[in-house]
Amino acid sequence: DRKETVRREMEAALRPEILDALIPAVAAHPDPPPAAASLVTLFALDQVVEHLAAEEDMGKRKQLVAFLTAAARVRPGPVIRRLSDPRWHLVRNLVDILSHSGRVEAVAGLREACRHADHRVRREAVRALFLLERDEAAAATLRALKDPEAALRLQALSLLRHCPGSAVDT
C-alpha cells in the first residue's frame, strides 16, 4: 500500500507543466543529475515518451531526446519496454536514444528492434548495435544482408567493413 501511495504521489507531482520545466533544464546540462533522470524514468517515462511522439517542434524534440538519453543512461529498462510501440517513428527515436545510452543492457532491446516490421527501425537498430556491442552488431549485420529492403542490405554491406571475423569474411 505504501509503495503504491508513493507511486501515485510521484506521478501526480510530475504534472505536464512540471515536466515542461524540468526537461529543458536537465537536457541543457551535458551531465544531468541522475536523480532527476531516475525520478522521471520511474514515474513519468510514459508521459515523456508520448510527448516525444506528439512533439512537432524540432528544438523541443531534441530536448526530449537528450532527456530520454540521460534517463536511459541511468535506467535503460523502461525505454527498452517502449520498443514494442506500433509507431515506427517513435521506436526509431527510442532506438537512437538507447544507442547513445552506453548501456550494454540495451543490446537485447536493439536485437529485437532489428526484427521490427518497419525497415527504418531495423536499419537504425543495426546501426545502433555498432555503438554498444560489436559482436552482436556483426551478427545483426549479417542477418540484414538477407533483408527484403534494399536500403538495409546496402547499409549492411557498408557496415561489414567494420566487423572483423571469419563469418564476415565468408
N, C-alpha and C positions, 0 to 999 in steps of 0.2 A: 504493500500500500504506500509506504513512504517513497519508494523508488518511483512509482507511478505519479505520485504527487509532485516530486521534484521534476520529472519529465514534463508534466503538464505546465508547471510554473515556468520552466525554462522556455518552452515553446511559446507560451503567452508573452514572455518578456522579449523574445526576439521577433517582435512585430515587424511588418514590412518597413515602416518608417525608421525603425532602429537599424535594420539590415541595410537600408539605403544609405545610412550614415556610416555604418561600420565597414561595409565592403570597400568603399574607396579609400578609407583611412588605412585599412590593413593592406590593400593592394598597392598603395603608394610606397610601402617600405620594401626594400629588397629582401629583408629577413623578418617577416611578420611574426608577431608574438604567437608561439604555438598554442597558448591558452585560448586566444580568440578563435583561431582556426579550429581547434578541438571542440569548443563550445558550439560553433556553427555546424561542424560536421556531425556532432552528436544530436543536436536539437533542431537544426533548420536547414540541413543539406537539401532536402527535397524542395524547400521554398527557393533556395538559391539556384538550384538546377532548373526549376520551372521558370524562374526569372531569366536565366540564360537562354532557355528555349524560346522565350517570347520577345526578348530584347532585340530591337532593330538598330539602335544607335551603336555604331562600331566602337566608340570610346568606352561606353558602358559595358559592352560585351567583353572588351579587353580587360576591364577591371574585374568583371565576374570570372573570367578565365584565370586571371592572376590569383584571385582569391581562392578559387577552387583548386588551383595547383598547390597553393600553400596548404590548404586543407588536406589534399591527397598526400603531401609530404608527411603530415602528421598521422593521418589515418586513411589509407587508400581504400579500405574495405567498403565504406558507404558509397564511394564513387564507382567502384567496380560493380556493385549491385545494380547501379543505374544503367549499366551497359545493355540491359535487356529492353530498354525503351524502344518502342517501334519507330521513333523519329530518327531517320538516318543522320540528319544534320546535327542533332543533339549528341548522338552516340559518337559521331566523328569528333566533335569537340571534346567529349569525355575521354576518348582515346588519346587525343593530343595532351590533355591535362595529365592523364596517367603516365604518358611517356616522359613528361618533364618532372614527374614526382621523384624520380630517382629511387623508387621503392621496388625491390625485386618481387614483392607480393603482387604487384600489378601484372606480372607476366601471365598468370593464369587467366585473368580477365582479357588481356590482349590476345592471348591464344584463341579464346572463344570469339573475340571480335573478328579474327581472321576468317571466321565462318559466317559472318553476318550476311544477310540477304542482299544488302546494297554493296556494290563493288567499291564505292567511295570510302565506305567504312573499312572494308577489307584492305584496301590499298593503304589507308592511314595506319591500320593496325600492324601491317607488315613493316612499314617504316618505323613505327613506334618501338617495335621489338628490338631494333638495332640500337636504340638508346639504352636499353635495360639488360638485355641478355643475348649475346652474340650467337651462342649455340642454338637457342630457341629461334632466333631470327633466321639462321641458316635453314632450319627445318621448315619454318613457315614460308620462306622464300622459295624453297624447292617445291613445296606444295602449290605455291602461287603460279608456278610455271604451267600448271595444268588448269588454271582458272579460265572460265569461259570469256572473261573480259580481257580484251587485247591490251588495254592500257595497264592493267595489273600485271599481265605477263611481261610486258616491256619493262615495267618498273622492277620486276623480279630479276630479269636479266641484268639490269643496271646494278642492282644491289648485290648480286652474287660475287662481283669482283672484290667485295669487302669481306667475303666469307671464306676463310681458309678451311680446307678439309677435303678428304678423299671423296665424300659424297658430292661435293660441289664440283670437284674436278671431273668426276664421272659425268 
